[in-house]
């Protein structure tokens, strides 16, 4: 599955859990489409591609959709995640309770000065020297990197060699796999917050400029 459909499936799943909590038993493609900003036809196409049963007239059974989407997206099993770099970003991620709704659990943090970190009481923070052993012993597959840019590449290598298969990188540098083993074994998502904000400002400025130009034309 490509990234776009996975993102839509995640949005469908979250919405379905909300509808179930409100007591709904069935849902229609137009309800799901309106809620996440896509057409009902695309909703039906997504579900048809994944062999999720339902029809335009009778709709979809919410419990069935939740069960199938949980299986597809992995929520039927605990999704354990670690954080390397327990500064403000890393600690904020560990403190956020909303991840549990999606079956995601941060189980440990790692830092060069663990004794200075003030994490949530239920999540331990260990020294970097225990990182690889912890990953192997607990079969961790996904980790977050939130270290300074100068340390990010080294941390990525440690994580991949220990068995990490997916990395969400918040370090202010784009990480890439530089060898075939890493490239074939690990998926890296780079999140540059400053770049995203800069892009957002560009879009806002472009929109305002366009509105201003339209206003001048109307005169």
C-alpha atoms as one frame of an Amber mdcrd trajectory, in Angstrom:
protein
   0.000   0.000   0.000   1.226   3.497  -0.764   1.578   6.254   1.808  -1.610
   8.079   0.772  -3.927   5.119   1.270  -2.292   4.208   4.596  -2.928   7.766
   5.795  -6.573   7.556   4.711  -7.019   4.182   6.403  -5.643   5.640   9.629
  -8.136   8.519   9.394 -11.007   6.115   8.683 -10.030   4.014  11.705  -9.926
   6.960  14.096 -13.315   8.165  12.883 -14.816   4.683  13.192 -13.712   4.423
  16.814 -15.417   7.760  17.528 -18.629   6.638  15.808 -18.595   3.349  17.722
 -18.196   5.240  21.008 -21.282   7.281  20.073 -23.305   4.107  19.597 -23.368
   3.881  15.797 -23.360   0.409  14.215 -23.177   1.221  10.498 -21.606   3.985
   8.437 -21.816   5.107   4.813 -19.075   6.106   2.404 -20.371   9.668   2.187
 -20.125  10.012   5.999 -16.501   8.853   5.998 -15.619  10.876   2.911 -17.089
  14.115   4.268 -15.281  13.658   7.574 -11.793  13.235   6.098 -12.207  15.394
   2.989 -12.368  12.817   0.177 -15.116  11.680  -2.175 -17.445   8.773  -1.286
 -16.220   7.090  -4.475 -12.637   7.100  -3.157 -13.787   5.615   0.154 -15.548
   2.793  -1.698 -12.497   2.281  -3.913 -10.182   2.048  -0.877 -12.441  -0.500
   0.816 -12.974  -2.479  -2.390  -9.214  -2.668  -2.988  -8.802  -4.153   0.496
 -11.824  -6.470   0.126 -13.755  -4.761   2.901 -17.404  -5.755   2.399 -20.203
  -3.225   2.221 -22.455  -1.521  -0.281 -23.705   1.908  -1.251 -27.251   1.253
  -0.029 -26.584  -0.681   3.191 -23.334   0.917   4.247 -20.567  -0.728   6.256
 -20.623  -2.490   9.594 -18.449  -0.409  11.942 -17.244  -3.314  14.111 -16.182
  -5.251  11.015 -14.318  -2.260   9.573 -12.518  -1.612  12.859 -11.443  -5.239
  13.162 -10.169  -5.407   9.579  -8.402  -2.048   9.733  -6.773  -2.944  13.047
  -5.420  -6.100  11.416  -4.192  -4.219   8.354  -2.573  -1.393  10.316  -1.186
  -3.570  13.085  -3.257  -2.400  16.012  -4.255  -5.948  16.872  -0.794  -6.202
  18.467   0.925  -3.740  20.846   2.867  -1.076  18.946   5.928  -0.465  21.125
   8.130   2.533  20.348  11.335   3.939  21.834  12.690   7.504  21.804  16.373
   8.300  21.450  17.077  11.826  22.667  14.953  12.887  25.623  15.073  16.650
  25.291  11.936  18.740  24.830  10.648  16.982  21.715  11.445  13.477  22.906
   9.953  14.045  26.339   6.847  15.698  24.884   6.237  12.632  22.730   6.563
  10.317  25.709   4.217  12.467  27.791   1.455  12.630  25.185  -1.326  10.289
  26.291  -3.260  10.392  23.015  -1.066   7.759  21.352  -2.669   5.032  23.441
  -5.944   5.544  21.551  -4.181   4.254  18.437  -2.517   1.371  20.236   0.903
   3.064  20.331   2.948   2.768  23.517   6.265   4.465  24.244   8.125   1.943
  26.353  11.534   3.576  26.921  13.694   6.599  26.273  17.471   6.799  25.791
  19.759   9.738  26.426  23.420  10.498  27.046  22.428  12.004  30.416  19.427
   9.950  31.547  19.747  11.128  35.134  18.813  14.683  34.030  15.643  13.688
  32.165  12.237  14.128  33.791  10.073  11.687  31.828   6.582  10.416  32.669
   6.947   8.227  35.750   5.819   5.078  33.922   8.414   5.349  31.129  12.051
   4.619  32.044  14.972   6.488  30.491  18.246   4.623  30.036  21.769   5.508
  29.010  22.794   5.155  25.357  25.051   2.219  26.181  21.973   0.029  26.703
  20.170   1.020  23.489  21.068  -1.881  21.217  20.584  -4.526  23.907  17.135
  -3.139  24.771  16.036  -3.141  21.114  17.081  -6.760  20.631  15.752  -8.023
  23.961  12.314  -6.392  23.563  12.035  -6.864  19.791  11.490  -3.152  19.166
  10.758  -2.401  15.508  10.082   1.355  15.496  11.977   4.214  17.090  12.037
   8.007  17.216  15.238  10.025  16.833  15.215  13.409  18.579  18.937  14.106
  19.035  21.130  16.968  17.750  22.005  16.815  14.048  25.626  15.874  14.771
  24.539  12.665  16.532  21.611  11.613  14.341  23.486   9.520  11.763  25.373
   7.594  14.421  22.153   6.884  16.327  20.444   5.704  13.142  23.251   3.210
  12.504  22.987   1.854  16.053  19.236   1.454  15.796  19.277  -0.276  12.405
  22.080  -2.653  13.391  20.087  -3.619  16.490  16.982  -4.447  14.443  14.910
  -1.273  14.145  12.782  -1.377  10.969  11.172   2.078  11.057  12.494   5.469
  12.184  10.699   8.771  12.706  13.428  11.397  12.628  12.943  14.749  14.359
  16.628  15.694  14.249  17.248  18.853  12.160  18.973  16.889   9.405  17.621
  14.581   6.706  18.651  11.018   7.394  19.149   8.468   4.624  20.341   4.895
   4.474  23.869   4.874   3.044  24.272   1.133   2.604  22.195  -1.579   0.982
  21.456  -3.432   4.230  20.042  -0.323   5.872  18.092   0.661   2.743  16.417
  -2.732   2.486  15.734  -3.168   6.210  14.624   0.255   7.460  12.056   2.905
   6.533  12.930   6.479   7.522  10.444   9.347   7.810  12.110  12.738   8.265
  10.097  15.419  10.075  11.606  18.905   9.777   9.316  21.117  11.853  11.017
  24.375  10.806  10.703  23.452   7.127   7.027  22.578   7.554   6.331  25.938
   9.226   8.277  27.752   6.482   6.231  25.920   3.849   3.037  26.875   5.660
   4.043  30.554   5.674   4.754  30.329   1.944   1.285  28.915   1.296  -0.381
  31.555   3.480   1.527  34.371   1.777   0.738  32.993  -1.682  -2.960  32.691
  -0.818  -3.119  36.232   0.559  -1.302  37.567  -2.509  -3.783  35.772  -4.759
  -6.753  37.152  -2.835  -5.271  40.636  -3.018  -4.761  40.283  -6.767  -8.349
  39.101  -7.235  -9.554  42.099  -5.249  -7.570  44.495  -7.422  -8.981  42.880
 -10.561 -12.510  43.356  -9.243 -11.891  47.069  -8.920
